[in-house]
Amino acid sequence: VYQHVYGRKRGRHAVKIIGWGVEKSSNLPYWIIANSWNYTWGENGFFKIIRGSEVENEFEYGVHAGLPAL
């Protein structure tokens, strides 16, 4: 589960939150994220980032939702 430690944060691109969970070994809550790059990045294009942390809260306050046009 990714946690920012120090230095400037990098990123600022589109990702999709597709789920959540809790890491069994550390009891850390996390978001499951689909990256917008491709499947060769991270864990087949996905990554986990800590959920409910003030450090990583950009995933929680910058969420935009929408519905597909049918």
C-alpha positions as CSV (number, residue, x, y, z in Angstrom):
1,V,0.0,0.0,0.0
2,Y,1.6,3.3,-1.2
3,Q,2.2,6.0,1.4
4,H,3.9,9.3,0.5
5,V,7.0,9.7,2.8
6,Y,8.8,12.8,1.8
7,G,9.6,15.2,-1.0
8,R,7.4,16.8,-3.6
9,K,4.3,14.9,-4.6
10,R,4.1,13.9,-8.3
11,G,1.3,12.8,-10.5
12,R,-1.7,15.0,-11.3
13,H,-3.3,12.7,-13.9
14,A,-6.5,10.8,-14.2
15,V,-7.1,7.6,-12.2
16,K,-10.2,5.6,-11.3
17,I,-11.0,4.5,-7.8
18,I,-12.4,1.0,-8.4
19,G,-12.6,-0.4,-4.9
20,W,-11.2,-0.4,-1.3
21,G,-9.9,-2.9,1.2
22,V,-7.8,-3.3,4.3
23,E,-4.3,-4.8,4.2
24,K,-4.4,-7.9,6.4
25,S,-0.8,-7.8,7.7
26,S,-0.8,-4.1,8.7
27,N,-4.5,-3.3,9.0
28,L,-4.1,-0.3,6.7
29,P,-7.2,0.8,4.8
30,Y,-6.6,1.4,1.1
31,W,-8.2,2.5,-2.1
32,I,-7.7,0.2,-5.2
33,I,-6.8,2.5,-8.1
34,A,-6.8,1.9,-11.9
35,N,-4.0,4.0,-13.3
36,S,-4.5,5.8,-16.7
37,W,-1.1,4.7,-18.1
38,N,-1.2,1.0,-19.0
39,Y,-1.1,-2.6,-17.7
40,T,2.7,-2.7,-17.6
41,W,2.7,-0.1,-14.7
42,G,2.3,-1.1,-11.1
43,E,0.3,-4.3,-10.5
44,N,-1.1,-4.9,-14.0
45,G,-2.0,-1.2,-14.2
46,F,-3.5,-1.0,-10.7
47,F,-2.1,0.2,-7.3
48,K,-3.2,0.6,-3.7
49,I,-3.0,3.8,-1.8
50,I,-3.7,4.5,1.8
51,R,-7.3,5.5,2.5
52,G,-8.4,8.0,5.2
53,S,-4.9,9.6,5.7
54,E,-4.4,13.4,5.8
55,V,-1.2,12.9,3.8
56,E,-2.9,11.1,0.9
57,N,-6.3,12.9,1.1
58,E,-6.1,14.2,-2.5
59,F,-7.8,11.0,-3.5
60,E,-10.7,11.7,-1.2
61,Y,-11.3,15.4,-1.7
62,G,-10.7,15.6,-5.4
63,V,-13.1,13.0,-6.5
64,H,-15.4,13.7,-9.5
65,A,-18.1,11.3,-10.4
66,G,-20.2,11.0,-13.5
67,L,-22.7,8.7,-15.2
68,P,-22.2,7.4,-18.8
69,A,-24.4,8.8,-21.5
70,L,-26.7,6.1,-22.9
